[in-house]
Amino acid sequence: MKILLLGSGAREHALARALARDPQTTELIVAPGNPGTSAIATNLNIDPSVPEEVVALATQMKADLVVVGPEAPLVAGVADAVRDAGIPCFGPRRRGRPPEGLEGLRQGDHDRRGRPHRRGRRVHH
């Protein structure tokens, strides 16, 4: 199984280690990856938050699965674009429960509609 793993953090390193150990994994590419993932996979320098770049790479490598590690690509709609291209993807769609990156938008929506929700405040630096 050819797998494209998106991300560059410790979570993605742990995922890469687990995926690399799986006997069904025949090729593992991590984009953009980190020094740790380069020891167990091929790192490619693309922006994992740009749906077109991810779909192009997944198509080029004939990926059997795309795994989205970080939140930013999910917020950018990468999982949707990958699925729309007909490639299986591990990661929620944008239309589902919004990830943490959209929390402020969700709270504002609840305020506008008069829905109760946990109170919070935005802090701008």
Backbone as ProteinMPNN parsed JSONL, in Angstrom:
{"seq_chain_A": "MKILLLGSGAREHALARALARDPQTTELIVAPGNPGTSAIATNLNIDPSVPEEVVALATQMKADLVVVGPEAPLVAGVADAVRDAGIPCFGPRRRGRPPEGLEGLRQGDHDRRGRPHRRGRRVHH", "coords_chain_A": {"N_chain_A": [[0.851, -1.171, 0.0], [0.65, 2.149, -0.915], [1.328, 5.043, 0.798], [0.563, 8.381, 1.628], [1.535, 10.643, 3.936], [0.637, 13.486, 5.668], [2.224, 16.256, 7.143], [4.491, 17.524, 9.728], [5.244, 17.247, 12.332], [5.711, 15.906, 15.706], [3.587, 14.152, 16.104], [3.11, 13.24, 13.506], [5.51, 11.982, 13.056], [5.312, 9.828, 14.827], [3.087, 8.549, 13.69], [4.197, 7.925, 11.186], [6.191, 6.101, 11.932], [4.614, 3.969, 12.875], [3.123, 3.35, 10.555], [5.196, 2.665, 8.799], [6.111, 0.303, 9.905], [4.068, -1.449, 9.359], [3.346, -4.354, 7.566], [1.885, -4.187, 5.218], [2.455, -1.765, 4.081], [3.995, -0.466, 1.344], [5.201, 1.749, 0.284], [6.074, 4.833, 1.705], [5.466, 8.153, 1.959], [6.184, 11.261, 3.327], [4.952, 14.447, 3.777], [5.409, 17.744, 4.669], [7.312, 16.469, 6.22], [10.017, 15.645, 8.557], [13.321, 15.696, 10.124], [13.347, 13.264, 11.586], [11.366, 11.677, 10.339], [12.544, 11.353, 7.881], [14.326, 9.301, 8.157], [12.831, 7.012, 8.033], [11.085, 7.163, 5.965], [10.251, 8.695, 2.79], [10.752, 12.067, 2.473], [8.968, 14.814, 1.165], [8.945, 18.098, 0.011], [6.275, 19.82, 0.162], [3.472, 22.033, 0.531], [1.321, 21.07, 2.932], [-1.156, 22.168, 3.357], [-2.309, 23.06, 1.064], [-4.699, 22.185, -1.018], [-4.594, 21.515, -3.817], [-1.889, 20.931, -4.299], [-1.494, 18.699, -2.676], [-3.322, 16.837, -3.75], [-2.231, 16.607, -6.32], [0.308, 15.447, -5.76], [-0.491, 13.053, -4.469], [-1.861, 11.831, -6.557], [0.173, 11.625, -8.483], [1.973, 9.845, -7.213], [0.383, 7.685, -7.079], [-1.148, 7.091, -4.758], [-2.518, 4.935, -2.332], [-3.687, 5.614, -0.018], [-4.233, 8.569, 1.844], [-3.079, 10.201, 4.671], [-4.009, 12.552, 6.944], [-2.34, 14.458, 9.182], [-1.891, 16.995, 10.738], [-3.952, 19.773, 11.92], [-4.331, 22.102, 10.319], [-4.353, 21.451, 7.455], [-6.806, 20.096, 7.417], [-8.65, 22.092, 8.062], [-8.249, 23.635, 5.826], [-9.477, 22.131, 3.91], [-8.302, 19.913, 2.711], [-8.704, 17.112, 3.043], [-11.25, 16.806, 1.921], [-10.749, 17.525, -0.778], [-8.955, 15.52, -1.535], [-10.535, 13.208, -1.269], [-12.518, 13.887, -3.125], [-11.038, 13.589, -5.413], [-11.001, 10.929, -5.646], [-9.389, 9.403, -4.015], [-8.727, 7.444, -1.209], [-8.926, 8.727, 2.123], [-7.685, 9.457, 5.343], [-9.064, 11.343, 7.651], [-11.204, 13.946, 8.775], [-14.001, 15.435, 6.98], [-14.542, 18.885, 6.049], [-17.172, 19.706, 6.426], [-18.136, 18.339, 8.562], [-18.029, 18.166, 12.152], [-16.505, 21.112, 13.105], [-12.932, 21.488, 13.204], [-10.553, 22.393, 15.83], [-9.436, 24.763, 14.901], [-11.488, 26.203, 13.839], [-13.043, 26.924, 15.912], [-13.62, 29.488, 17.03], [-15.181, 30.585, 14.999], [-17.377, 28.908, 15.094], [-18.401, 29.478, 17.643], [-19.141, 32.148, 17.272], [-21.166, 31.772, 15.393], [-23.044, 30.397, 16.94], [-23.667, 32.432, 18.763], [-24.891, 34.339, 17.049], [-27.162, 32.936, 16.289], [-28.46, 32.604, 18.629], [-27.986, 30.367, 20.184], [-27.236, 28.347, 22.993], [-23.933, 27.986, 24.37], [-20.611, 27.023, 25.399], [-18.935, 29.563, 27.113], [-16.491, 31.799, 25.943], [-13.634, 33.795, 25.092], [-12.078, 35.873, 22.66], [-8.687, 36.494, 22.249], [-6.553, 38.903, 21.196], [-3.327, 39.421, 19.966]], "CA_chain_A": [[0.0, 0.0, 0.0], [1.374, 3.415, -0.99], [0.686, 5.967, 1.728], [1.04, 9.754, 1.746], [1.259, 11.175, 5.268], [0.825, 14.935, 5.67], [2.589, 16.883, 8.397], [5.917, 17.611, 10.029], [5.448, 17.278, 13.78], [5.942, 14.667, 16.448], [2.445, 13.253, 15.845], [3.321, 12.632, 12.198], [6.635, 11.054, 13.202], [4.765, 8.615, 15.443], [2.266, 7.885, 12.67], [5.1, 7.379, 10.171], [6.817, 4.897, 12.502], [3.619, 2.89, 12.891], [2.808, 2.978, 9.173], [6.375, 2.026, 8.2], [6.21, -1.062, 10.455], [2.991, -2.291, 8.852], [3.822, -5.109, 6.401], [1.139, -3.836, 4.012], [2.985, -0.517, 3.538], [5.063, -0.677, 0.364], [5.862, 3.038, 0.082], [5.59, 5.853, 2.628], [5.96, 9.498, 1.689], [5.731, 12.232, 4.315], [5.064, 15.792, 3.21], [6.813, 17.879, 4.286], [8.162, 15.601, 7.018], [11.024, 16.233, 9.447], [14.509, 14.829, 10.12], [13.02, 11.934, 12.087], [10.628, 10.884, 9.341], [13.409, 11.064, 6.735], [15.027, 8.05, 8.419], [11.943, 5.859, 7.833], [10.213, 7.418, 4.816], [10.734, 9.721, 1.877], [10.149, 13.376, 2.718], [8.823, 15.7, 0.006], [8.647, 19.441, 0.495], [5.098, 20.508, -0.368], [2.649, 22.637, 1.582], [0.207, 20.149, 3.15], [-2.42, 22.898, 3.492], [-2.762, 23.474, -0.269], [-5.351, 20.984, -1.549], [-4.158, 21.165, -5.175], [-0.561, 20.312, -4.211], [-1.645, 17.374, -2.067], [-3.978, 15.966, -4.731], [-1.266, 16.35, -7.398], [1.298, 14.487, -5.277], [-1.155, 11.762, -4.235], [-2.152, 11.274, -7.879], [1.458, 11.285, -9.108], [2.546, 8.657, -6.576], [-0.655, 6.648, -7.086], [-1.371, 6.765, -3.352], [-3.684, 4.136, -1.955], [-4.257, 6.244, 1.164], [-3.638, 9.808, 2.336], [-3.343, 10.381, 6.095], [-3.819, 13.961, 7.306], [-1.966, 14.538, 10.587], [-2.167, 18.26, 11.419], [-5.272, 20.378, 11.789], [-4.412, 23.137, 9.279], [-4.868, 20.926, 6.189], [-8.228, 19.757, 7.542], [-9.366, 23.362, 7.981], [-8.116, 24.096, 4.436], [-10.29, 21.289, 3.037], [-7.475, 18.944, 2.0], [-9.344, 15.789, 3.044], [-12.339, 16.868, 0.937], [-10.179, 17.533, -2.125], [-8.382, 14.191, -1.792], [-11.662, 12.296, -1.5], [-13.161, 14.264, -4.394], [-10.182, 13.069, -6.483], [-11.164, 9.48, -5.665], [-8.326, 8.767, -3.235], [-9.12, 7.281, 0.192], [-8.249, 9.673, 3.0], [-7.96, 9.39, 6.773], [-9.198, 12.712, 8.145], [-12.608, 14.353, 8.605], [-14.384, 16.478, 6.018], [-14.792, 20.198, 6.654], [-18.58, 19.914, 6.76], [-18.403, 17.689, 9.835], [-17.753, 19.032, 13.301], [-15.299, 21.878, 12.795], [-11.788, 21.286, 14.078], [-10.27, 23.463, 16.777], [-9.114, 25.996, 14.192], [-12.719, 26.921, 13.508], [-13.817, 27.058, 17.147], [-14.118, 30.855, 17.158], [-16.263, 30.768, 14.029], [-18.54, 28.172, 15.578], [-18.981, 30.223, 18.757], [-19.825, 33.314, 16.7], [-22.396, 31.291, 14.775], [-23.984, 30.129, 18.026], [-24.12, 33.729, 19.278], [-25.817, 34.936, 16.077], [-28.405, 32.167, 16.239], [-29.034, 32.547, 19.969], [-27.816, 29.031, 20.756], [-26.33, 28.313, 24.152], [-22.655, 27.307, 24.178], [-19.679, 27.404, 26.452], [-18.463, 30.925, 26.916], [-15.075, 32.012, 25.745], [-13.366, 35.113, 24.517], [-10.931, 35.922, 21.773], [-7.586, 37.348, 22.716], [-5.725, 39.302, 20.05], [-1.993, 39.883, 20.38]], "C_chain_A": [[0.897, 1.235, 0.0], [0.623, 4.454, -0.172], [1.373, 7.318, 1.691], [0.577, 10.274, 3.096], [1.591, 12.656, 5.266], [1.182, 15.435, 7.057], [4.079, 16.841, 8.657], [6.221, 17.568, 11.528], [5.701, 15.909, 14.388], [4.811, 13.658, 16.223], [2.657, 12.511, 14.529], [4.509, 11.661, 12.235], [6.154, 9.742, 13.807], [3.9, 7.841, 14.454], [3.146, 7.226, 11.614], [5.769, 6.103, 10.675], [5.849, 3.719, 12.471], [3.301, 2.408, 11.474], [3.968, 2.241, 8.511], [6.531, 0.587, 8.687], [5.153, -2.004, 9.891], [3.46, -3.03, 7.598], [3.068, -4.784, 5.105], [1.635, -2.543, 3.364], [4.15, -0.824, 2.614], [5.834, 0.599, 0.08], [5.227, 4.046, 1.027], [6.271, 7.166, 2.296], [5.352, 10.421, 2.722], [5.973, 13.621, 3.74], [4.588, 16.826, 4.215], [7.749, 16.994, 5.093], [9.123, 16.381, 7.901], [12.238, 15.311, 9.454], [14.236, 13.409, 10.626], [12.297, 11.076, 11.063], [11.503, 10.543, 8.141], [14.183, 9.764, 6.923], [14.168, 6.824, 8.118], [11.027, 6.002, 6.634], [10.9, 8.413, 3.885], [10.008, 11.016, 2.192], [10.089, 14.154, 1.417], [8.327, 17.045, 0.498], [7.494, 20.068, -0.284], [4.361, 21.112, 0.811], [1.425, 21.741, 1.79], [-1.142, 20.836, 3.309], [-2.949, 23.418, 2.166], [-3.368, 22.246, -0.952], [-4.842, 20.553, -2.923], [-2.792, 20.469, -5.166], [-0.659, 18.894, -3.672], [-2.276, 16.407, -3.063], [-3.011, 15.62, -5.862], [-0.234, 15.312, -6.97], [0.684, 13.105, -5.087], [-1.457, 11.063, -5.562], [-0.869, 10.797, -8.551], [2.037, 9.999, -8.524], [1.587, 7.467, -6.565], [-0.914, 6.138, -5.665], [-2.633, 5.936, -3.173], [-4.405, 4.754, -0.766], [-3.493, 7.527, 1.467], [-4.061, 9.95, 3.794], [-3.018, 11.827, 6.44], [-3.548, 14.025, 8.808], [-2.379, 15.848, 11.236], [-3.556, 18.816, 11.121], [-5.39, 21.341, 10.604], [-4.873, 22.589, 7.925], [-6.341, 20.545, 6.244], [-9.082, 21.009, 7.412], [-9.358, 23.886, 6.546], [-8.913, 23.235, 3.455], [-9.502, 20.251, 2.253], [-8.14, 17.571, 1.934], [-10.487, 15.736, 2.033], [-11.798, 16.756, -0.479], [-9.612, 16.165, -2.495], [-9.492, 13.193, -2.082], [-12.358, 12.598, -2.821], [-12.356, 13.775, -5.596], [-10.222, 11.535, -6.541], [-10.104, 8.719, -4.896], [-8.803, 8.638, -1.788], [-8.268, 8.166, 1.106], [-8.68, 9.459, 4.436], [-7.917, 10.812, 7.312], [-10.616, 13.184, 7.861], [-12.793, 15.408, 7.529], [-14.614, 17.784, 6.773], [-16.227, 20.338, 7.128], [-18.978, 19.223, 8.058], [-18.182, 18.675, 10.964], [-16.464, 19.786, 13.039], [-14.162, 21.563, 13.746], [-11.531, 22.503, 14.948], [-10.002, 24.794, 16.092], [-10.334, 26.821, 13.837], [-13.587, 27.174, 14.738], [-14.414, 28.456, 17.284], [-15.256, 31.132, 16.197], [-17.535, 30.092, 14.517], [-19.199, 28.924, 16.727], [-19.725, 31.453, 18.258], [-21.141, 32.932, 16.049], [-23.453, 31.006, 15.84], [-24.534, 31.431, 18.608], [-25.173, 34.339, 18.353], [-27.172, 34.236, 16.06], [-29.073, 32.023, 17.608], [-28.938, 31.178, 20.614], [-26.909, 29.104, 21.979], [-25.043, 27.559, 23.797], [-21.731, 27.717, 25.304], [-19.11, 28.77, 26.121], [-16.951, 30.947, 26.781], [-14.869, 33.418, 25.237], [-12.129, 35.027, 23.653], [-9.915, 36.897, 22.343], [-6.729, 37.635, 21.499], [-4.41, 39.856, 20.567], [-1.476, 40.902, 19.401]], "O_chain_A": [[1.802, 1.348, 0.827], [-0.556, 4.717, -0.408], [2.6, 7.405, 1.717], [-0.621, 10.339, 3.37], [2.701, 13.044, 4.903], [0.525, 15.084, 8.037], [4.837, 16.213, 7.919], [7.353, 17.829, 11.935], [5.879, 14.91, 13.693], [5.053, 12.453, 16.159], [2.417, 11.307, 14.44], [4.513, 10.647, 11.536], [6.543, 8.666, 13.353], [3.973, 6.614, 14.391], [2.878, 6.101, 11.192], [5.901, 5.133, 9.928], [6.219, 2.609, 12.088], [3.219, 1.206, 11.225], [3.752, 1.298, 7.75], [7.035, -0.26, 7.95], [5.319, -3.223, 9.938], [3.927, -2.391, 6.655], [3.561, -5.074, 4.015], [1.279, -2.25, 2.223], [5.166, -1.371, 3.041], [6.997, 0.544, -0.322], [4.004, 4.115, 1.145], [7.496, 7.278, 2.346], [4.148, 10.377, 2.971], [7.07, 13.928, 3.274], [3.417, 16.782, 4.592], [8.89, 16.787, 4.68], [9.058, 17.607, 7.986], [12.192, 14.242, 8.846], [14.839, 12.454, 10.137], [12.581, 9.886, 10.932], [11.244, 9.558, 7.45], [14.65, 9.182, 5.944], [14.694, 5.721, 7.964], [10.276, 5.082, 6.309], [11.993, 8.901, 4.171], [8.778, 11.058, 2.178], [11.05, 14.156, 0.648], [7.401, 17.12, 1.305], [7.714, 20.765, -1.274], [4.603, 20.741, 1.96], [0.571, 21.661, 0.907], [-2.17, 20.163, 3.387], [-3.942, 24.146, 2.144], [-2.638, 21.368, -1.413], [-4.674, 19.359, -3.172], [-2.564, 19.532, -5.932], [0.02, 17.991, -4.162], [-1.811, 15.276, -3.205], [-2.969, 14.477, -6.315], [0.069, 14.393, -7.731], [1.268, 12.101, -5.496], [-1.323, 9.844, -5.67], [-0.825, 9.705, -9.117], [2.539, 9.154, -9.266], [1.934, 6.381, -6.1], [-0.902, 4.936, -5.404], [-3.67, 6.204, -3.781], [-5.578, 4.47, -0.524], [-2.267, 7.573, 1.363], [-5.242, 9.837, 4.121], [-1.888, 12.277, 6.252], [-4.415, 13.688, 9.614], [-3.148, 15.831, 12.197], [-4.235, 18.379, 10.191], [-6.434, 21.392, 9.953], [-5.723, 23.215, 7.29], [-7.05, 20.655, 5.244], [-10.112, 20.999, 6.737], [-10.325, 24.502, 6.096], [-9.011, 23.584, 2.279], [-9.981, 19.756, 1.233], [-8.139, 16.935, 0.88], [-10.668, 14.722, 1.36], [-12.318, 15.989, -1.29], [-9.767, 15.705, -3.627], [-9.399, 12.417, -3.033], [-12.743, 11.684, -3.551], [-12.913, 13.567, -6.674], [-9.561, 10.921, -7.378], [-9.934, 7.516, -5.098], [-9.241, 9.626, -1.199], [-7.066, 8.333, 0.897], [-9.865, 9.299, 4.729], [-6.847, 11.411, 7.414], [-11.176, 12.858, 6.814], [-11.879, 16.169, 7.209], [-14.851, 17.785, 7.981], [-16.484, 21.014, 8.124], [-20.05, 19.496, 8.598], [-18.153, 19.886, 10.745], [-15.432, 19.168, 12.778], [-14.377, 21.389, 14.946], [-12.208, 23.523, 14.82], [-10.312, 25.847, 16.649], [-10.219, 28.016, 13.563], [-14.739, 27.591, 14.612], [-15.59, 28.594, 17.619], [-16.2, 31.842, 16.544], [-18.633, 30.63, 14.373], [-20.426, 29.003, 16.788], [-20.806, 31.772, 18.752], [-22.12, 33.673, 16.137], [-24.625, 31.336, 15.658], [-25.723, 31.525, 18.912], [-26.218, 34.8, 18.811], [-28.204, 34.87, 15.842], [-30.125, 31.395, 17.729], [-29.728, 30.858, 21.502], [-25.926, 29.845, 21.987], [-25.069, 26.608, 23.015], [-22.025, 28.638, 26.066], [-18.841, 29.076, 24.96], [-16.24, 30.19, 27.442], [-15.83, 34.144, 24.983], [-11.243, 34.206, 23.89], [-10.254, 37.969, 22.846], [-6.236, 36.715, 20.846], [-4.387, 40.665, 21.495], [-0.37, 41.414, 19.569]]}, "name": "protein", "num_of_chains": 1, "seq": "MKILLLGSGAREHALARALARDPQTTELIVAPGNPGTSAIATNLNIDPSVPEEVVALATQMKADLVVVGPEAPLVAGVADAVRDAGIPCFGPRRRGRPPEGLEGLRQGDHDRRGRPHRRGRRVHH"}
